[in-house]
Each structure stands twice: as C-alpha cells, then as structure tokens.
Amino acid sequence: MLKWRKRCFRCLQYLRDDGTCQNQKCVRYTPEKGETTSTSNDSSTGADAKEKAN
C-alpha cells in the first residue's frame, strides 16, 4: 500500500519521522536532537582570538 509522507503546513517540505519540519528557513523548524548548534561557540572563539592577538 502507498504511504503518503506528511508535509509542513507552512513551507510544504517533507517532515521528519518525528513530525518536525526540517527546512531551516521555515518558522516551524526545530533542529534535530542529535544536531548541535555551534553558532554561539563560533562567535565566542572569534572574540577570544582577537583578545589573544592584542
């Protein structure tokens, strides 16, 4: 039997198996549980590098 994959009602992208949107530009986007966000770490390391250079 054919199984339809569910889509996000905002961006119409296919949802993950847990029902969350995987489009990073969508309002309903949630990062995966195993995924780590390193954006805050990148900004802090850049500031530390500038301090060390001075």
C-alpha distances in whole Angstrom, upper triangle without the diagonal:
4,6,10,13,16,19,23,24,27,27,23,22,19,20,20,18,21,21,24,25,26,28,31,33,31,33,30,30,30,31,29,31,32,33,37,38,42,43,46,47,47,49,51,52,53,56,57,57,60,62,62,63,66
4,7,10,13,16,19,21,24,23,19,19,16,17,18,16,19,19,22,22,23,24,28,29,27,29,27,27,28,28,27,29,30,31,34,36,39,40,43,44,44,47,49,49,50,53,54,55,57,59,60,61,63
4,6,9,13,16,18,21,21,17,16,13,14,14,13,16,15,18,18,19,21,25,26,24,26,23,23,24,25,23,25,26,28,31,33,36,37,40,41,41,43,46,46,47,50,51,52,54,56,57,58,60
4,6,9,13,15,18,17,13,13,10,11,13,12,15,13,16,16,17,19,22,23,21,23,20,21,22,23,22,24,26,26,30,31,34,35,38,39,40,41,44,45,45,48,49,50,52,54,55,56,58
4,7,10,13,15,14,11,10,7,7,9,9,12,10,12,12,13,15,19,20,18,20,17,17,18,19,18,21,22,23,26,27,30,31,34,35,36,38,40,41,42,44,46,46,48,50,51,52,55
4,7,9,12,12,9,9,6,6,9,9,11,8,10,10,12,14,17,18,15,17,14,15,16,18,17,20,22,22,25,26,29,30,32,34,35,36,38,40,40,43,44,45,47,49,50,51,53
4,6,9,8,5,5,4,5,9,11,12,9,9,8,10,11,14,15,12,14,12,12,14,16,17,20,22,21,24,24,28,28,30,32,33,34,36,38,38,40,42,43,45,47,48,49,51
4,5,6,5,6,6,6,10,12,12,9,8,6,9,9,12,12,9,10,8,9,12,15,16,18,21,20,23,22,26,25,28,30,30,31,34,35,36,38,40,41,42,44,46,47,49
4,6,6,8,10,10,13,16,15,11,11,9,12,12,15,14,10,11,9,12,14,17,19,22,24,23,26,25,28,28,30,32,33,33,36,38,38,40,42,43,44,46,48,49,50
4,6,8,11,11,15,17,17,13,12,9,12,10,12,11,7,8,7,10,13,16,18,21,24,22,24,23,26,25,27,30,30,31,33,35,35,37,39,40,41,43,45,46,47
4,6,9,10,14,17,17,14,12,9,10,8,10,9,6,8,9,10,13,16,18,21,23,21,23,22,25,24,27,29,29,30,32,34,34,36,38,39,40,42,44,44,46
4,7,9,12,15,16,13,12,9,10,9,13,12,10,12,11,12,15,17,18,22,24,22,25,24,27,27,29,32,31,32,35,37,37,39,41,42,43,45,47,47,49
4,6,10,13,14,11,10,7,7,7,10,11,9,12,11,10,13,15,15,19,20,19,22,22,25,24,27,29,29,30,33,34,34,37,39,39,41,43,44,45,47
4,7,9,11,9,9,7,7,9,12,13,12,14,12,12,13,15,14,18,19,18,22,22,25,25,28,30,30,32,34,35,36,38,40,40,42,44,45,46,49
4,7,8,5,6,5,6,9,12,14,12,13,11,10,11,12,12,14,16,16,19,20,23,24,26,28,29,30,33,34,35,37,38,39,41,43,44,45,48
4,5,5,6,6,7,10,13,15,14,15,12,11,10,11,9,12,13,14,17,18,22,23,25,27,27,29,31,32,34,36,37,38,40,42,43,44,46
4,5,8,10,10,14,16,19,17,18,15,14,13,13,11,12,14,15,19,21,24,26,28,29,30,32,34,35,36,38,39,40,43,44,45,47,49
4,6,9,10,14,16,19,17,17,13,12,11,12,10,10,13,14,18,19,23,24,26,28,29,31,32,33,35,37,38,39,42,43,44,46,48
4,7,9,12,15,17,14,14,11,11,10,12,11,13,15,16,19,20,24,25,27,28,30,31,33,34,36,38,39,40,42,44,45,46,48
4,6,9,11,13,11,11,8,7,6,9,9,11,14,14,16,17,21,21,23,25,26,28,29,31,32,34,35,37,38,40,41,43,45
4,6,8,10,8,9,6,5,6,9,10,13,15,14,17,17,20,20,22,24,25,26,29,30,31,33,35,36,37,39,40,42,44
4,6,9,8,11,9,6,7,7,8,12,13,12,15,15,18,18,21,22,23,24,27,28,29,31,33,33,35,37,38,39,41
4,6,5,9,8,6,9,9,11,15,16,14,16,15,18,18,20,22,22,24,26,27,28,30,32,33,34,36,38,38,40
4,6,8,9,6,8,8,11,14,15,13,14,12,15,14,17,19,19,20,23,24,24,26,28,29,30,33,34,35,37
4,7,9,7,10,11,14,18,19,16,17,15,17,16,19,21,20,21,24,26,25,27,30,30,31,34,35,36,38
4,5,5,9,11,14,17,19,17,18,17,19,18,20,23,23,24,26,28,28,30,32,33,34,36,38,39,40
4,6,9,12,15,18,20,18,19,17,20,18,20,23,24,24,26,28,28,30,32,34,34,36,38,39,40
4,7,10,13,15,18,17,18,17,20,19,21,24,25,25,27,29,30,31,33,35,36,38,40,41,42
4,7,9,12,15,13,15,14,17,16,18,21,22,22,25,26,27,29,31,32,33,35,37,38,40
4,7,9,12,10,12,11,15,15,17,19,20,21,23,25,26,28,29,31,32,34,35,37,39
4,6,8,7,8,8,12,13,15,16,18,19,21,22,24,26,27,28,30,32,33,34,36
4,6,5,8,10,13,15,17,18,19,22,23,24,26,28,29,30,32,34,34,36,38
4,6,8,10,14,16,17,18,20,22,23,24,26,28,28,30,32,33,34,36,38
4,7,10,13,16,17,17,19,21,22,22,25,27,27,28,31,32,33,34,37
4,7,10,12,14,14,16,18,19,20,22,24,24,26,28,30,30,32,34
4,6,9,11,10,12,15,16,16,18,20,21,22,25,26,26,28,31
4,6,7,8,10,12,13,14,16,18,19,20,22,24,25,26,28
4,6,5,6,9,10,11,12,15,15,16,19,20,21,23,25
4,5,5,7,9,10,11,13,15,16,17,19,20,22,24
4,5,5,6,9,10,11,13,15,16,17,19,21,22
4,6,5,6,9,10,11,12,15,16,16,18,20
4,6,5,6,9,10,11,13,15,15,17,19
4,6,5,6,9,10,11,13,15,16,17
4,5,5,6,9,10,11,12,14,16
4,5,5,6,9,10,10,12,15
4,5,5,6,9,10,11,13
4,5,5,6,9,10,11
4,5,5,6,9,10
4,5,5,6,9
4,5,5,7
4,5,5
4,5
4
